[in-house]
Amino acid sequence: MKIALAALVLVLGAPLSPASAAPAVMSGSVCDDPQYPADSCTPPRVKIDGPSRATPRTRVTYTCVVKGVGTNAKPVGTITLLVNRRGKRYSTSAVRQLPDTGTAVFRTPRLPRGRFIIRCRYVAEPDTVFRSADSVPQALVVRRRAA
């Protein structure tokens, strides 16, 4: 019986001992795995909500919302508020773990006068079916009169 089993294993090309079998290693995201179809990993919808005008030296509050499109799965990962002004990046409050609600609230640092581009960036966890995505950029004008 053992000889027949060993011959069958040699014919099929499987290893003789289960200890020598290497476990399958996932290379990052499920979306990168060729086993899954490419259209199964669509980027989530990332939306930013906040004002478009502010006065100098005030901290502006923005809400970032991440939702899965066409699925009931909840996005898991981190979300960051990016504040840019012509090559200069201003620090944000923090990079936050995305809560179960999919909503994170940020406050900008105190900004000087000028035009800024505000955007939310979602970075997916490696073993999820979601891809990383950015929100549509939103303009923020900081001037003396916010009217």
Protein Blocks (a to p, Z undefined) as FASTA:
>chain_A
ZZmmmmmmmmnopafblklpccdddehiaklpmkbcfklmccddddddddfbdcehiacd
dddddddehiabdceddddddddeehiacddfbdcdddfkopacdddddddedddddddd
ddddfkbcbdcdddddddddddfblZZ
